[in-house]
């Protein structure tokens, strides 16, 4: 009780308080012996922060730590603000430990706040390997530094190979742009794309992206961005769809992006309770030929049904509109990334067999994870799931005969999930309940996720 009173007084700006405790014994009206505890407060003077001393930061600059504080020299002392500042500094992820303490200075109305930190390694190199029965082998190398030159800036380099696609990416971010709580970043990406097996072409995409993001509050984040993209489609087969042949060559354009995200979960990496949601809008202009708008809505809901049984519900809606012509690479597609149990879904070119994609995609699913009578430390769980998806709105083109339909696809299944030492693994067995005449199924799916070291 005395600790609570001291904390409350400190929160009100009176950090040093003396107590006198008196016990009063008497009998109440029922003849029962009663003891009342009387706490007499003797508060000192209201204190102000004389100075803030940071100790232990060999590499990280003082200003990187100070900009996370919710107090400055001269402010009235408030223990709640000190604790909030301690959490902010700890959230940077640059330190093994962060401890804040305070002492009364020679002036009884002044307090000295000490911030003791122990730095840790913030740079690293890692690699990941994986395999998906739908896209084949995966390989990733990542080199990153989250506290560049002690300034709190982020530098990231990544190489990824997925199936026959190869991506190179370099990114830089300043989390306190212009000294404000505003993240600004830039990213350069180059991707070699091989779609010979599905759409009879290869392509090369180069992209320069810039963005800014800021927290509206602890749950909402707003991001604005723009990128310049050059897309070059080449090695188009003679047997390719007319829709593909018409896009051969190089195009350059600009895209403006906006994303509003909401996160309220118990664990950011492995949530078991809470909600995630996002709303994204893109406006793309590639010369005067290809222009469109892209809207995406997505949400995930997590709910524990018991201590170790977790329900997850996912919903997503994506639509492209406002176009006269739509490139193959800008269209929406359905495969096992969106609905397990299927390899390729949707409308094809009747002659070439190339997937033609669509402009509206709706996906939804529910999954229940549960223990399967193995020690919890094994990291192995069972899962049952159901998924449904719909892809529609394939653009029409003269000379192209489309076959297939945009009806709902539905699948149920069961799986085993393992948090293995080399990364998360998953084995799924699916049964398709509803499909189209031109769809290809994939009843068994095996996936290894990334694990970086």
C-alpha positions as a Markdown table, in Angstrom:
| # | Residue | x | y | z |
|---|---|---|---|---|
| 1 | Unk | 0.0 | 0.0 | 0.0 |
| 2 | Unk | 2.8 | 2.4 | 0.9 |
| 3 | Unk | 4.5 | 1.7 | -2.4 |
| 4 | Unk | 1.3 | 2.5 | -4.3 |
| 5 | Unk | 0.9 | 5.8 | -2.4 |
| 6 | Unk | 4.5 | 6.7 | -3.1 |
| 7 | Unk | 4.1 | 6.0 | -6.8 |
| 8 | Unk | 0.9 | 8.0 | -7.0 |
| 9 | Unk | 2.6 | 11.0 | -5.3 |
| 10 | Unk | 5.5 | 10.7 | -7.6 |
| 11 | Unk | 3.2 | 10.6 | -10.6 |
| 12 | Unk | 1.8 | 13.9 | -9.4 |
| 13 | Unk | 5.4 | 15.4 | -9.3 |
| 14 | Unk | 6.3 | 14.8 | -5.6 |
| 15 | Unk | 9.0 | 12.1 | -5.7 |
| 16 | Unk | 10.1 | 12.2 | -2.1 |
| 17 | Unk | 7.5 | 11.5 | 0.5 |
| 18 | Unk | 7.8 | 10.5 | 4.2 |
| 19 | Unk | 5.2 | 8.4 | 6.0 |
| 20 | Unk | 4.0 | 8.2 | 9.6 |
| 21 | Unk | 1.8 | 5.1 | 10.3 |
| 22 | Unk | -0.5 | 5.0 | 13.3 |
| 23 | Unk | -2.6 | 2.0 | 14.4 |
| 24 | Unk | -5.9 | 2.7 | 16.2 |
| 25 | Unk | -7.5 | -0.2 | 18.0 |
| 26 | Unk | -11.1 | -0.2 | 19.1 |
| 27 | Unk | -14.4 | -2.2 | 19.2 |
| 28 | Unk | -17.1 | -1.6 | 16.7 |
| 29 | Unk | -20.8 | -1.6 | 17.3 |
| 30 | Unk | -20.9 | -5.5 | 17.0 |
| 31 | Unk | -18.3 | -5.8 | 19.7 |
| 32 | Unk | -15.6 | -6.9 | 17.3 |
| 33 | Unk | -12.0 | -5.8 | 17.7 |
| 34 | Unk | -11.0 | -3.5 | 14.8 |
| 35 | Unk | -7.7 | -2.0 | 13.8 |
| 36 | Unk | -7.6 | 1.1 | 11.6 |
| 37 | Unk | -4.3 | 2.0 | 9.8 |
| 38 | Unk | -3.8 | 5.7 | 9.5 |
| 39 | Unk | -1.0 | 6.9 | 7.0 |
| 40 | Unk | 0.2 | 10.4 | 7.6 |
| 41 | Unk | 1.9 | 11.9 | 4.5 |
| 42 | Unk | 4.7 | 14.4 | 4.8 |
| 43 | Unk | 5.4 | 15.3 | 1.2 |
| 44 | Unk | 8.5 | 17.2 | 0.2 |
| 45 | Unk | 8.6 | 20.0 | -2.2 |
| 46 | Unk | 7.4 | 19.6 | -5.8 |
| 47 | Unk | 10.6 | 18.6 | -7.8 |
| 48 | Unk | 11.8 | 19.5 | -11.2 |
| 49 | Unk | 14.3 | 17.6 | -13.4 |
| 50 | Unk | 17.7 | 19.3 | -13.1 |
| 51 | Unk | 19.5 | 17.1 | -15.7 |
| 52 | Unk | 19.3 | 13.7 | -17.5 |
| 53 | Unk | 22.5 | 11.6 | -17.6 |
| 54 | Unk | 22.9 | 8.8 | -20.1 |
| 55 | Unk | 25.4 | 6.1 | -19.2 |
| 56 | Unk | 26.7 | 3.0 | -21.0 |
| 57 | Unk | 26.0 | 4.1 | -24.6 |
| 58 | Unk | 29.4 | 3.5 | -26.2 |
| 59 | Unk | 28.1 | 3.4 | -29.8 |
| 60 | Unk | 24.6 | 4.9 | -29.8 |
| 61 | Unk | 24.4 | 8.6 | -29.9 |
| 62 | Unk | 22.8 | 10.5 | -27.0 |
| 63 | Unk | 20.3 | 12.1 | -29.3 |
| 64 | Unk | 19.0 | 8.7 | -30.4 |
| 65 | Unk | 18.1 | 8.0 | -26.8 |
| 66 | Unk | 16.9 | 11.5 | -25.8 |
| 67 | Unk | 14.4 | 11.7 | -28.7 |
| 68 | Unk | 12.6 | 8.7 | -27.2 |
| 69 | Unk | 12.1 | 10.4 | -23.8 |
| 70 | Unk | 8.9 | 12.0 | -22.8 |
| 71 | Unk | 10.7 | 14.5 | -20.5 |
| 72 | Unk | 13.4 | 17.1 | -20.8 |
| 73 | Unk | 15.4 | 19.1 | -18.3 |
| 74 | Unk | 13.3 | 21.6 | -16.5 |
| 75 | Unk | 10.1 | 19.5 | -16.6 |
| 76 | Unk | 8.2 | 18.7 | -13.3 |
| 77 | Unk | 9.3 | 15.2 | -12.2 |
| 78 | Unk | 6.7 | 12.5 | -12.9 |
| 79 | Unk | 7.5 | 8.9 | -12.2 |
| 80 | Unk | 4.9 | 7.7 | -14.7 |
| 81 | Unk | 6.6 | 9.7 | -17.5 |
| 82 | Unk | 10.0 | 8.2 | -16.4 |
| 83 | Unk | 8.6 | 4.7 | -16.8 |
| 84 | Unk | 7.0 | 5.5 | -20.2 |
| 85 | Unk | 10.4 | 6.9 | -21.3 |
| 86 | Unk | 12.1 | 3.7 | -20.2 |
| 87 | Unk | 9.7 | 1.6 | -22.2 |
| 88 | Unk | 10.3 | 3.8 | -25.3 |
| 89 | Unk | 14.1 | 3.4 | -25.1 |
| 90 | Unk | 13.8 | -0.3 | -24.5 |
| 91 | Unk | 11.5 | -0.6 | -27.6 |
| 92 | Unk | 14.3 | 0.6 | -29.8 |
| 93 | Unk | 15.8 | -2.9 | -29.6 |
| 94 | Unk | 19.4 | -1.5 | -29.4 |
| 95 | Unk | 20.0 | -2.5 | -25.7 |
| 96 | Unk | 20.2 | -5.6 | -23.6 |
| 97 | Unk | 18.9 | -3.7 | -20.7 |
| 98 | Unk | 17.6 | -0.2 | -19.9 |
| 99 | Unk | 17.3 | 1.1 | -16.3 |
| 100 | Unk | 16.2 | 4.5 | -15.2 |
| 101 | Unk | 16.7 | 5.9 | -11.7 |
| 102 | Unk | 16.7 | 9.2 | -10.0 |
| 103 | Unk | 18.4 | 11.0 | -7.1 |
| 104 | Unk | 17.7 | 14.2 | -5.2 |
| 105 | Unk | 20.3 | 16.9 | -6.1 |
| 106 | Unk | 21.8 | 19.4 | -3.8 |
| 107 | Unk | 18.8 | 21.6 | -4.4 |
| 108 | Unk | 15.8 | 19.9 | -2.7 |
| 109 | Unk | 13.5 | 21.0 | -5.5 |
| 110 | Unk | 15.7 | 19.3 | -8.2 |
| 111 | Unk | 16.0 | 15.7 | -9.3 |
| 112 | Unk | 18.7 | 14.1 | -11.4 |
| 113 | Unk | 17.5 | 11.3 | -13.7 |
| 114 | Unk | 20.0 | 8.5 | -14.7 |
| 115 | Unk | 19.5 | 6.3 | -17.8 |
| 116 | Unk | 21.8 | 3.2 | -17.7 |
| 117 | Unk | 21.9 | 1.1 | -20.9 |
| 118 | Unk | 23.8 | -1.9 | -22.0 |
| 119 | Unk | 24.3 | -2.1 | -25.7 |
| 120 | Unk | 23.9 | -5.2 | -27.9 |
| 121 | Unk | 24.7 | -6.1 | -31.5 |
| 122 | Unk | 22.2 | -4.6 | -33.9 |
| 123 | Unk | 23.7 | -5.8 | -37.2 |
| 124 | Unk | 23.6 | -9.2 | -38.6 |
| 125 | Unk | 23.7 | -11.4 | -41.6 |
| 126 | Unk | 21.3 | -14.3 | -42.2 |
| 127 | Unk | 20.1 | -16.8 | -44.7 |
| 128 | Unk | 17.0 | -18.8 | -45.2 |
| 129 | Unk | 16.1 | -21.8 | -47.2 |
| 130 | Unk | 12.7 | -23.2 | -48.0 |
| 131 | Unk | 10.6 | -25.3 | -50.2 |
| 132 | Unk | 7.0 | -25.0 | -51.4 |
| 133 | Unk | 5.3 | -27.7 | -53.4 |
| 134 | Unk | 3.6 | -24.9 | -55.4 |
| 135 | Unk | 6.6 | -22.7 | -56.2 |
| 136 | Unk | 9.6 | -25.0 | -55.6 |
| 137 | Unk | 12.8 | -24.1 | -53.9 |
| 138 | Unk | 13.4 | -20.8 | -52.0 |
| 139 | Unk | 16.6 | -19.2 | -50.9 |
| 140 | Unk | 17.2 | -15.9 | -49.2 |
| 141 | Unk | 20.3 | -13.9 | -47.9 |
| 142 | Unk | 19.8 | -10.8 | -45.8 |
| 143 | Unk | 22.4 | -8.4 | -44.3 |
| 144 | Unk | 21.0 | -5.6 | -42.1 |
| 145 | Unk | 22.0 | -3.0 | -39.6 |
| 146 | Unk | 19.3 | -1.5 | -37.4 |
| 147 | Unk | 21.5 | 1.2 | -35.7 |
| 148 | Unk | 23.7 | 2.5 | -38.5 |
| 149 | Unk | 26.7 | 4.4 | -37.1 |
| 150 | Unk | 24.8 | 4.7 | -33.8 |
| 151 | Unk | 22.2 | 7.0 | -35.4 |
| 152 | Unk | 19.3 | 4.7 | -35.2 |
| 153 | Unk | 19.0 | 4.4 | -39.0 |
| 154 | Unk | 18.3 | 1.1 | -40.8 |
| 155 | Unk | 20.2 | -0.3 | -43.7 |
| 156 | Unk | 19.1 | -3.6 | -45.3 |
| 157 | Unk | 20.3 | -5.7 | -48.3 |
| 158 | Unk | 18.5 | -8.8 | -49.5 |
| 159 | Unk | 18.8 | -11.4 | -52.3 |
| 160 | Unk | 15.9 | -13.8 | -52.8 |
| 161 | Unk | 15.4 | -16.7 | -55.2 |
| 162 | Unk | 11.9 | -18.2 | -55.4 |
| 163 | Unk | 11.4 | -20.8 | -58.0 |
| 164 | Unk | 12.9 | -19.2 | -61.1 |
| 165 | Unk | 12.5 | -15.6 | -59.9 |
| 166 | Unk | 15.5 | -13.7 | -58.5 |
| 167 | Unk | 15.1 | -10.4 | -56.5 |
| 168 | Unk | 17.8 | -8.0 | -55.3 |
| 169 | Unk | 16.7 | -5.3 | -52.8 |
| 170 | Unk | 18.5 | -2.5 | -50.9 |
| 171 | Unk | 16.7 | -0.3 | -48.4 |
| 172 | Unk | 17.4 | 2.6 | -46.0 |
| 173 | Unk | 15.1 | 4.1 | -43.4 |
| 174 | Unk | 15.4 | 7.0 | -41.0 |
| 175 | Unk | 12.9 | 6.4 | -38.1 |
| 176 | Unk | 13.0 | 10.1 | -36.9 |
| 177 | Unk | 13.0 | 12.1 | -40.1 |
| 178 | Unk | 13.6 | 15.8 | -39.4 |
| 179 | Unk | 13.6 | 15.0 | -35.7 |
| 180 | Unk | 10.0 | 14.1 | -35.7 |
| 181 | Unk | 8.2 | 10.8 | -35.0 |
| 182 | Unk | 8.1 | 10.2 | -38.7 |
| 183 | Unk | 9.8 | 7.3 | -40.6 |
| 184 | Unk | 11.2 | 8.1 | -44.0 |
| 185 | Unk | 12.7 | 5.5 | -46.3 |
| 186 | Unk | 13.9 | 4.5 | -49.7 |
| 187 | Unk | 14.2 | 1.1 | -51.4 |
| 188 | Unk | 15.7 | 0.0 | -54.7 |
| 189 | Unk | 14.6 | -3.4 | -56.1 |
| 190 | Unk | 15.4 | -5.4 | -59.2 |
| 191 | Unk | 13.5 | -8.6 | -60.1 |
| 192 | Unk | 14.0 | -11.1 | -62.8 |
| 193 | Unk | 10.7 | -12.8 | -63.5 |
| 194 | Unk | 10.2 | -16.2 | -65.3 |
| 195 | Unk | 6.6 | -17.0 | -66.3 |
| 196 | Unk | 7.4 | -19.3 | -69.2 |
| 197 | Unk | 5.5 | -22.2 | -67.6 |
| 198 | Unk | 2.3 | -20.3 | -66.7 |
| 199 | Unk | 2.1 | -17.3 | -69.2 |
| 200 | Unk | 4.8 | -17.9 | -71.8 |
| 201 | Unk | 7.1 | -14.9 | -71.1 |
| 202 | Unk | 10.0 | -13.5 | -69.0 |
| 203 | Unk | 10.3 | -10.0 | -67.6 |
| 204 | Unk | 12.6 | -7.7 | -65.7 |
| 205 | Unk | 11.2 | -5.2 | -63.2 |
| 206 | Unk | 13.3 | -2.3 | -61.6 |
| 207 | Unk | 11.7 | -0.2 | -58.9 |
| 208 | Unk | 12.7 | 2.9 | -56.8 |
| 209 | Unk | 10.4 | 3.4 | -53.9 |
| 210 | Unk | 10.2 | 6.1 | -51.3 |
| 211 | Unk | 7.8 | 6.2 | -48.3 |
| 212 | Unk | 6.9 | 7.9 | -45.0 |
| 213 | Unk | 5.0 | 6.4 | -42.1 |
| 214 | Unk | 3.9 | 7.6 | -38.7 |
| 215 | Unk | 1.9 | 6.3 | -35.8 |
| 216 | Unk | -1.5 | 7.9 | -35.4 |
| 217 | Unk | -1.7 | 6.3 | -32.0 |
| 218 | Unk | -0.5 | 3.0 | -30.4 |
| 219 | Unk | -2.7 | 0.9 | -32.7 |
| 220 | Unk | -3.0 | 2.8 | -36.0 |
| 221 | Unk | -0.2 | 3.5 | -38.5 |
| 222 | Unk | -0.4 | 5.6 | -41.7 |
| 223 | Unk | 2.0 | 5.1 | -44.6 |
| 224 | Unk | 2.3 | 7.2 | -47.8 |
| 225 | Unk | 4.6 | 6.2 | -50.6 |
| 226 | Unk | 5.5 | 6.5 | -54.3 |
| 227 | Unk | 7.7 | 4.4 | -56.7 |
| 228 | Unk | 9.0 | 4.7 | -60.2 |
| 229 | Unk | 9.0 | 1.4 | -62.0 |
| 230 | Unk | 10.5 | 0.1 | -65.3 |
| 231 | Unk | 9.0 | -3.2 | -66.6 |
| 232 | Unk | 10.5 | -5.0 | -69.6 |
| 233 | Unk | 8.7 | -8.1 | -71.0 |
| 234 | Unk | 10.8 | -10.2 | -73.3 |
| 235 | Unk | 11.3 | -13.8 | -74.7 |
| 236 | Unk | 7.5 | -14.0 | -75.4 |
| 237 | Unk | 6.7 | -17.3 | -77.0 |
| 238 | Unk | 5.0 | -17.5 | -80.4 |
| 239 | Unk | 2.3 | -19.6 | -78.7 |
| 240 | Unk | 1.6 | -17.1 | -76.0 |
| 241 | Unk | -1.8 | -15.5 | -75.6 |
| 242 | Unk | -2.5 | -12.3 | -77.6 |
| 243 | Unk | -2.9 | -10.5 | -74.3 |
| 244 | Unk | 0.8 | -11.4 | -73.5 |
| 245 | Unk | 2.1 | -10.5 | -76.9 |
| 246 | Unk | 0.5 | -7.1 | -76.8 |
| 247 | Unk | 2.5 | -6.1 | -73.7 |
| 248 | Unk | 6.0 | -7.2 | -75.0 |
| 249 | Unk | 8.6 | -4.4 | -74.6 |
| 250 | Unk | 9.5 | -1.8 | -72.0 |
| 251 | Unk | 7.2 | 0.5 | -70.0 |
| 252 | Unk | 8.0 | 3.1 | -67.3 |
| 253 | Unk | 5.5 | 4.6 | -64.8 |
| 254 | Unk | 4.8 | 6.0 | -61.4 |
| 255 | Unk | 2.6 | 4.6 | -58.6 |
| 256 | Unk | 1.3 | 6.5 | -55.5 |
| 257 | Unk | 0.5 | 4.4 | -52.5 |
| 258 | Unk | -1.4 | 4.8 | -49.2 |
| 259 | Unk | -1.8 | 2.3 | -46.4 |
| 260 | Unk | -3.6 | 2.5 | -43.1 |
| 261 | Unk | -3.0 | -0.4 | -40.7 |
| 262 | Unk | -4.4 | -1.4 | -37.3 |
| 263 | Unk | -2.7 | -3.8 | -34.9 |
| 264 | Unk | -4.1 | -4.8 | -31.5 |
| 265 | Unk | -2.7 | -8.3 | -30.7 |
| 266 | Unk | -1.1 | -9.9 | -27.7 |
| 267 | Unk | 2.1 | -11.0 | -29.5 |
| 268 | Unk | 3.2 | -9.2 | -32.7 |
| 269 | Unk | 5.1 | -12.2 | -34.1 |
| 270 | Unk | 2.9 | -15.1 | -32.9 |
| 271 | Unk | -0.6 | -13.6 | -32.0 |
| 272 | Unk | -3.1 | -15.7 | -30.2 |
| 273 | Unk | -5.6 | -13.0 | -29.3 |
| 274 | Unk | -6.5 | -9.8 | -31.1 |
| 275 | Unk | -7.1 | -8.2 | -34.5 |
| 276 | Unk | -5.0 | -7.0 | -37.4 |
| 277 | Unk | -6.5 | -5.0 | -40.3 |
| 278 | Unk | -5.3 | -2.9 | -43.2 |
| 279 | Unk | -6.6 | -0.7 | -46.0 |
| 280 | Unk | -4.4 | 0.1 | -49.0 |
| 281 | Unk | -4.9 | 2.2 | -52.1 |
| 282 | Unk | -2.6 | 2.5 | -55.1 |
| 283 | Unk | -2.8 | 4.8 | -58.1 |
| 284 | Unk | -0.7 | 3.7 | -61.1 |
| 285 | Unk | 0.2 | 5.5 | -64.3 |
| 286 | Unk | 2.5 | 4.0 | -66.9 |
| 287 | Unk | 2.6 | 6.4 | -69.8 |
| 288 | Unk | -0.8 | 7.0 | -71.3 |
| 289 | Unk | -1.5 | 3.3 | -72.0 |
| 290 | Unk | -1.7 | 1.7 | -68.6 |
| 291 | Unk | -3.5 | 3.5 | -65.7 |
| 292 | Unk | -5.4 | 1.9 | -62.9 |
| 293 | Unk | -6.4 | 2.1 | -59.2 |
| 294 | Unk | -5.8 | -0.7 | -56.8 |
| 295 | Unk | -7.7 | -1.2 | -53.5 |
| 296 | Unk | -7.0 | -3.9 | -50.9 |
| 297 | Unk | -8.8 | -4.6 | -47.6 |
| 298 | Unk | -7.5 | -7.3 | -45.2 |
| 299 | Unk | -8.1 | -8.4 | -41.7 |
| 300 | Unk | -7.1 | -11.3 | -39.4 |
| 301 | Unk | -8.9 | -12.2 | -36.1 |
| 302 | Unk | -7.3 | -14.3 | -33.4 |
| 303 | Unk | -9.1 | -15.9 | -30.5 |
| 304 | Unk | -8.1 | -18.5 | -28.0 |
| 305 | Unk | -10.8 | -21.2 | -27.6 |
| 306 | Unk | -8.8 | -22.7 | -24.7 |
| 307 | Unk | -5.3 | -22.4 | -23.4 |
| 308 | Unk | -3.6 | -24.1 | -26.4 |
| 309 | Unk | -6.4 | -24.0 | -29.0 |
| 310 | Unk | -6.3 | -20.9 | -31.2 |
| 311 | Unk | -8.9 | -19.8 | -33.8 |
| 312 | Unk | -7.7 | -17.6 | -36.7 |
| 313 | Unk | -10.1 | -16.0 | -39.2 |
| 314 | Unk | -8.7 | -14.2 | -42.3 |
| 315 | Unk | -10.7 | -12.1 | -44.8 |
| 316 | Unk | -9.4 | -10.2 | -47.8 |
| 317 | Unk | -10.8 | -8.1 | -50.7 |
| 318 | Unk | -8.8 | -6.7 | -53.6 |
| 319 | Unk | -10.1 | -4.8 | -56.6 |
| 320 | Unk | -8.5 | -3.0 | -59.6 |
| 321 | Unk | -10.6 | -0.4 | -61.5 |
| 322 | Unk | -10.3 | 2.7 | -63.6 |
| 323 | Unk | -8.4 | 1.2 | -66.5 |
| 324 | Unk | -8.7 | 0.9 | -70.2 |
| 325 | Unk | -6.0 | -1.7 | -70.6 |
| 326 | Unk | -4.5 | -3.8 | -67.8 |
| 327 | Unk | -1.1 | -5.4 | -68.0 |
| 328 | Unk | -0.8 | -9.1 | -67.2 |
| 329 | Unk | 1.7 | -8.3 | -64.3 |
| 330 | Unk | -0.9 | -5.9 | -62.8 |
| 331 | Unk | -3.8 | -8.4 | -62.8 |
| 332 | Unk | -4.9 | -10.5 | -59.8 |
| 333 | Unk | -4.4 | -14.3 | -59.7 |
| 334 | Unk | -5.4 | -17.2 | -57.5 |
| 335 | Unk | -3.1 | -20.0 | -56.4 |
| 336 | Unk | -2.0 | -21.9 | -53.3 |
| 337 | Unk | -0.8 | -18.7 | -51.7 |
| 338 | Unk | -4.4 | -17.6 | -51.4 |
| 339 | Unk | -6.3 | -20.9 | -51.2 |
| 340 | Unk | -4.7 | -24.2 | -50.3 |
| 341 | Unk | -5.7 | -27.2 | -52.3 |
| 342 | Unk | -5.3 | -25.5 | -55.7 |
| 343 | Unk | -2.4 | -24.9 | -58.0 |
| 344 | Unk | -3.9 | -22.6 | -60.6 |
| 345 | Unk | -7.4 | -21.2 | -60.5 |
| 346 | Unk | -9.4 | -19.0 | -62.8 |
| 347 | Unk | -9.8 | -18.1 | -66.5 |
| 348 | Unk | -7.3 | -19.2 | -69.2 |
| 349 | Unk | -6.7 | -18.5 | -72.8 |
| 350 | Unk | -8.3 | -21.4 | -74.7 |
| 351 | Unk | -5.5 | -21.6 | -77.2 |
| 352 | Unk | -2.3 | -21.0 | -75.2 |
| 353 | Unk | -3.5 | -22.1 | -71.8 |
| 354 | Unk | -2.0 | -19.0 | -70.2 |
| 355 | Unk | -3.7 | -17.7 | -67.1 |
| 356 | Unk | -5.5 | -14.4 | -67.8 |
| 357 | Unk | -6.0 | -13.2 | -64.2 |
| 358 | Unk | -8.8 | -11.0 | -63.0 |
| 359 | Unk | -9.7 | -7.6 | -61.4 |
| 360 | Unk | -11.5 | -8.7 | -58.3 |
| 361 | Unk | -10.3 | -11.2 | -55.7 |
| 362 | Unk | -12.1 | -12.2 | -52.5 |
| 363 | Unk | -10.6 | -14.7 | -50.1 |
| 364 | Unk | -11.5 | -15.9 | -46.7 |
| 365 | Unk | -10.7 | -18.7 | -44.3 |
| 366 | Unk | -10.7 | -20.1 | -40.8 |
| 367 | Unk | -8.2 | -22.3 | -39.0 |
| 368 | Unk | -8.0 | -23.9 | -35.6 |
| 369 | Unk | -4.5 | -24.8 | -34.2 |
| 370 | Unk | -4.4 | -27.4 | -31.4 |
| 371 | Unk | -1.8 | -29.6 | -29.5 |
| 372 | Unk | -1.4 | -33.2 | -30.7 |
| 373 | Unk | -0.3 | -35.0 | -27.6 |
| 374 | Unk | 3.4 | -34.1 | -27.9 |
| 375 | Unk | 5.4 | -31.9 | -25.5 |
| 376 | Unk | 4.8 | -28.2 | -26.0 |
| 377 | Unk | 8.6 | -27.8 | -26.3 |
| 378 | Unk | 8.5 | -29.8 | -29.5 |
| 379 | Unk | 6.8 | -26.9 | -31.3 |
| 380 | Unk | 4.5 | -29.3 | -33.2 |
| 381 | Unk | 0.8 | -28.5 | -33.6 |
| 382 | Unk | -2.2 | -29.8 | -35.5 |
| 383 | Unk | -4.5 | -27.7 | -37.6 |
| 384 | Unk | -7.8 | -28.0 | -39.4 |
| 385 | Unk | -8.9 | -25.3 | -41.9 |
| 386 | Unk | -11.4 | -24.2 | -44.5 |
| 387 | Unk | -10.8 | -21.7 | -47.2 |
| 388 | Unk | -12.9 | -20.1 | -49.9 |
| 389 | Unk | -11.9 | -17.7 | -52.8 |
| 390 | Unk | -13.4 | -16.0 | -55.8 |
| 391 | Unk | -11.5 | -14.4 | -58.8 |
| 392 | Unk | -13.6 | -12.5 | -61.4 |
| 393 | Unk | -13.5 | -9.6 | -63.8 |
| 394 | Unk | -11.0 | -10.9 | -66.5 |
| 395 | Unk | -10.4 | -8.1 | -69.0 |
| 396 | Unk | -11.7 | -8.9 | -72.5 |
| 397 | Unk | -9.5 | -8.6 | -75.5 |
| 398 | Unk | -10.2 | -9.1 | -79.2 |
| 399 | Unk | -8.7 | -12.3 | -80.5 |
| 400 | Unk | -8.6 | -14.0 | -77.1 |
| 401 | Unk | -11.1 | -16.7 | -76.2 |
| 402 | Unk | -11.3 | -17.1 | -72.4 |
| 403 | Unk | -12.4 | -20.4 | -70.8 |
| 404 | Unk | -13.3 | -21.0 | -67.2 |
| 405 | Unk | -15.4 | -19.2 | -64.6 |
| 406 | Unk | -15.2 | -16.8 | -61.7 |
| 407 | Unk | -17.3 | -18.8 | -59.3 |
| 408 | Unk | -16.4 | -19.5 | -55.6 |
| 409 | Unk | -13.8 | -22.2 | -54.9 |
| 410 | Unk | -14.0 | -24.0 | -51.6 |
| 411 | Unk | -11.6 | -26.3 | -49.8 |
| 412 | Unk | -11.3 | -28.0 | -46.4 |
| 413 | Unk | -8.2 | -29.7 | -44.9 |
| 414 | Unk | -5.9 | -30.7 | -42.1 |
| 415 | Unk | -2.3 | -30.1 | -41.4 |
| 416 | Unk | 0.7 | -30.3 | -39.1 |
| 417 | Unk | 2.7 | -27.2 | -38.2 |
| 418 | Unk | 6.3 | -27.4 | -36.8 |
| 419 | Unk | 8.4 | -24.5 | -35.4 |
| 420 | Unk | 11.6 | -26.3 | -36.4 |
| 421 | Unk | 15.1 | -25.0 | -35.8 |
| 422 | Unk | 15.5 | -24.1 | -39.5 |
| 423 | Unk | 12.2 | -22.2 | -39.7 |
| 424 | Unk | 8.5 | -22.9 | -39.6 |
| 425 | Unk | 7.4 | -26.0 | -41.5 |
| 426 | Unk | 3.9 | -27.0 | -42.6 |
| 427 | Unk | 2.3 | -30.1 | -44.1 |
| 428 | Unk | -1.2 | -29.7 | -45.5 |
| 429 | Unk | -3.7 | -32.3 | -46.9 |
| 430 | Unk | -6.7 | -30.7 | -48.7 |
| 431 | Unk | -10.0 | -31.8 | -50.1 |
| 432 | Unk | -11.6 | -29.6 | -52.7 |
| 433 | Unk | -15.3 | -29.2 | -52.3 |
| 434 | Unk | -15.9 | -26.8 | -55.2 |
| 435 | Unk | -13.8 | -26.1 | -58.2 |
| 436 | Unk | -13.9 | -24.9 | -61.8 |
| 437 | Unk | -13.5 | -27.1 | -64.9 |
| 438 | Unk | -10.1 | -25.6 | -65.8 |
| 439 | Unk | -8.6 | -25.5 | -62.3 |
| 440 | Unk | -5.6 | -27.7 | -61.3 |
| 441 | Unk | -5.6 | -29.1 | -57.8 |
| 442 | Unk | -2.8 | -29.6 | -55.3 |
| 443 | Unk | -4.0 | -32.0 | -52.6 |
| 444 | Unk | -0.7 | -32.1 | -50.7 |
| 445 | Unk | 1.3 | -29.0 | -49.9 |
| 446 | Unk | 4.6 | -28.8 | -48.0 |
| 447 | Unk | 6.2 | -25.4 | -47.0 |
| 448 | Unk | 9.3 | -24.4 | -45.2 |
| 449 | Unk | 9.3 | -20.7 | -44.1 |
| 450 | Unk | 12.3 | -18.4 | -43.7 |
| 451 | Unk | 14.7 | -18.7 | -40.8 |
| 452 | Unk | 17.4 | -16.0 | -40.6 |
| 453 | Unk | 20.6 | -16.5 | -38.5 |
